Amino acid sequence: MASSSNPAPLLGLAELADEQRIDTILIDHALQGIRIQVLLRLLLSVFVILSVVLEPPVYSAGICIAIAAVYVAWCVLGAVVAPRGGLLAIRFSWLTLFVDLLALVAVTAVASQSDQISWTADVLVVGFAIVPMIAAIGMRPAVCAAVVAPTVVVYFVANVIARVPNGRPWSVIVLSTLVMASLALGAVLLSRLQRSRVVTIGSLAAERSRLLDEVMQIEQRERRDLAEHLHDGALQYVLGARQELASLADGPPDPVVVTRIDEALRESARLLRSTLGELHPAVLEQAGLAVALTDLAESFEQRGAFAISVDTVGWPDDLRTTVDSALFATARELLTNVVKHARAMTVQLTAEVDEGRARVVVIDDGVGVDEDHLRSRVAGGHIGLASRRVRLEGQGGALVIRRHPAGGTVAIAEVPLPNASTS
């Protein structure tokens, strides 16, 4: 099975809302957007009321003022209620965009009856430019498009109606409508961009949270594995030596018993040194990755019922890199899986440097592995290999695991070689 090095797919807003910590961020962001919309809407309402008061239409001035007054009251009410509405305001705030458009269309349509005498409609059409800005604040590109498209149409129609009495040339109408259409398109694109940014940031935050949880699981798993390893290894020899010592308390020392005690203590000491070497191999810093992998292979060969051949010809003995520890940890994880699951008879461990990339390859002749099996193991909480893959990918590398054509499994851990040093 080949592992994918593609980044994790972005989550949708619905999936992000399922993450409690991310959901709080989304709600705060949405409420900030509502506050900005409220401010712009208040400015639009002030513009409308001033237009019909300072430049009143000759006909139906009372109706225009009444519509403007109702719209102002609506905007003031929204300024009080919307920021406190929480999830309800976030869910239905997009409907107010159509109220803005409807109010502006209504007062402009009534004022257009006086186009031959007053400039009210000509002033009001300028306010249509504020509507796309209000719509752009939200993270609903479809709603934004549904609002700004009729805004452009109404703007164009209002200018056409006012063309004859005001003597406005067609070139001015077309150019001003083009500007309004550009604002409308920009509003839709800004809405999409804002939504994309929120989704991207939310996905990264969710991924970070998931990785932190995985790190905690890895730590617990490693502690459990260490406890099992010590219990099944060194502890058994120590307990055996203790029993032998108890038998010496009843009589003179038996040379045979003393020999067994000495052997048990020696073996327990060897196992403890091996365990410490696997946890933090000092030889990795002192002698390099090639020697550390050789010692690691010897330790696992004694633990598992298989033979390991190590090939480090392609790795210079004096080479030291910042990826040595990552490759060593990955090799340890791969060999651990061979011991637990592969039922292999032979294992090949190779380390090499080739064209600026460091590579560790583990091949076994066991039962093999497939993608479904690895996915099921990750779903069951076995995330050792998954965590190693994430760490390698974070350094620009990859971990590929697939079936070997001759049977068994081949695993390749590869990472770009950073600045290296020799000792």
Order of alpha helices (4+ residues) and beta strands (2+ residues): alpha-alpha-alpha-alpha-alpha-alpha-alpha-alpha-alpha-alpha-alpha-alpha-alpha-alpha-beta-beta-alpha-beta-beta-alpha-alpha-beta-beta-beta
